[in-house]
Amino acid sequence: MTFAPTPIPSRTQYVLEAIKHRILTGQLSPGQALVEADLAAQFGVSKTPVREALKTLAGTGLVVMSQYKGVTVRTVDAAMAREVYDVRLLLEPEALRRTITREASLGAAQDALVRAEQAQDRADRSLANRDFHRALYLPCGNPLLARMLDEVRDQAALVSTVAWAADPSWEREAHEHQEILRVALAGDAQDAARLLHAHIADFVRRAFPDDGQEGQ
């Protein structure tokens, strides 16, 4: 017998998405305390949906719950960034290779690039870039592989938010996205996967260079 997941109540979902958006757009900084009572007052809800939303965000790795410090936005450091991006390096190029091999539509990726180009601020650009990468791996034909990448998606976005605050490198990444999509649309699965791997690896090296090594 299979059981459907219990749906999240609408108020909890609203609070969850609102907090997530603030974290991923830099409105809530890494290490910042998240106080249930304050958030409940801001969103006009009781503390219960806030508490449930924070538990869910802790499960996705965006916030940290501590017995002594309470709930805080997750702090991004080099070790955390490399851990998250290592998972992406292992899985995302292979997912794109499969997407291309099975001739799945990349229309959503094209739309995301247009939205990124037209974005008016860093927040909109960040969200569009997240959608671009997801549109590359989601049609890979392996739902488990897609879910595994979804599990690190928010943490990867948090890393990029912090990195962009220090070094706004989105123009370089936009050109890389365009080249990845061009090769993918041409049907070259191996080269597209290679370009995507280089894109992910170069970003984390630039943003969090190894000690004693110069970022690219």
Secondary structure, DSSP 8 states (H G I E B T S, - for coil): ---------HHHHHHHHHHHHHHHTTSS-TT-B--HHHHHHHHTS-HHHHHHHHHHHHHHTSEEEETTTEEEE----HHHHHHHHHHHHHHHHHHHHHHHHTT---HHHHHHHHHHHH-SSHHHHHHHHHHHHHHHHGGGS-HHHHHHHHHHHHHHHHHHHHHHHH---HHHHHHHHHHHHHHHHTT-HHHHHHHHHHHHHHHHHHHS--TTS---
